Amino acid sequence: MRWIIPLLLACTLVQSTAIPGLVTFNLRPDLALVLIVGWGSIRGWAEGLLAGLIGGLLRDMTSAAPFGVNALALGVLGLVAGLVMDRLARTSILLPVLAAVGGSVAGFFLSVLGLQAGGWIAGWEHVLIFEAIPSAVLTGLLMALAFPVFRAVGRRLAAEEAGIGLDL
């Protein structure tokens, strides 16, 4: 867990500063979500929830949304990723990719609900079709590239916890 927090901080900084200028039409992959879903799938629900809450709080610090909206959304997604993916991620690489796409869309809806609960008016229909779904597809592609790394890290951590030396 000690290295996931600096990675979440780096993802938050890149997501809020560099990516908006590089990607057009407000389409951008959710880097923190990829880390949270990947980490939850290899480490379980408790660490997925913790990574989601930390990533959400970091995102809340760079967002104009009411404080806590992103922490709630990413915390729930980290929890669900840990509960579901811990058992299913080992079956196919397609499942983590679908989890990232679904998690990105679910995170969008949780954010809209949080904004509306905070008294904001959120027109979400147009944004869902033209920004959230295409961004979710980009997030899924990024997960397809990143998940083999998460599997290798998971094997390494499991070997270390078992006391077995494993060279990658």
HUNORBEL-V49454 format. One record per residue. N is the residue number from 1. RES is the residue in one letter. D_CENTER is the distance of its C-alpha to the mean C-alpha in whole Angstrom. Layout:
BEGIN
n=(N N)
res=(RES RES)
d_center=(D_CENTER D_CENTER)
END
This chain:
BEGIN
n=(1 2 3 4 5 6 7 8 9 10 11 12 13 14 15 16 17 18 19 20 21 22 23 24 25 26 27 28 29 30 31 32 33 34 35 36 37 38 39 40 41 42 43 44 45 46 47 48 49 50 51 52 53 54 55 56 57 58 59 60 61 62 63 64 65 66 67 68 69 70 71 72 73 74 75 76 77 78 79 80 81 82 83 84 85 86 87 88 89 90 91 92 93 94 95 96 97 98 99 100 101 102 103 104 105 106 107 108 109 110 111 112 113 114 115 116 117 118 119 120 121 122 123 124 125 126 127 128 129 130 131 132 133 134 135 136 137 138 139 140 141 142 143 144 145 146 147 148 149 150 151 152 153 154 155 156 157 158 159 160 161 162 163 164 165 166 167 168)
res=(M R W I I P L L L A C T L V Q S T A I P G L V T F N L R P D L A L V L I V G W G S I R G W A E G L L A G L I G G L L R D M T S A A P F G V N A L A L G V L G L V A G L V M D R L A R T S I L L P V L A A V G G S V A G F F L S V L G L Q A G G W I A G W E H V L I F E A I P S A V L T G L L M A L A F P V F R A V G R R L A A E E A G I G L D L)
d_center=(15 17 16 12 13 15 12 9 13 13 10 11 14 14 12 15 18 18 16 17 21 20 19 21 21 18 16 13 10 6 6 4 1 4 5 4 5 8 9 9 11 13 14 14 13 15 13 10 11 12 9 7 11 11 8 9 13 12 11 14 16 16 16 19 18 19 18 16 14 11 11 12 10 7 9 10 7 7 11 11 9 12 14 14 13 15 18 17 15 18 20 19 16 16 14 11 11 12 10 7 10 11 7 7 11 11 9 12 14 13 13 17 18 17 19 22 22 23 25 24 25 22 23 20 22 23 19 18 20 20 17 14 15 16 12 11 13 12 9 10 13 11 9 13 14 12 12 16 15 13 16 18 17 17 21 21 20 22 25 25 25 28 30 30 30 28 28 25)
END
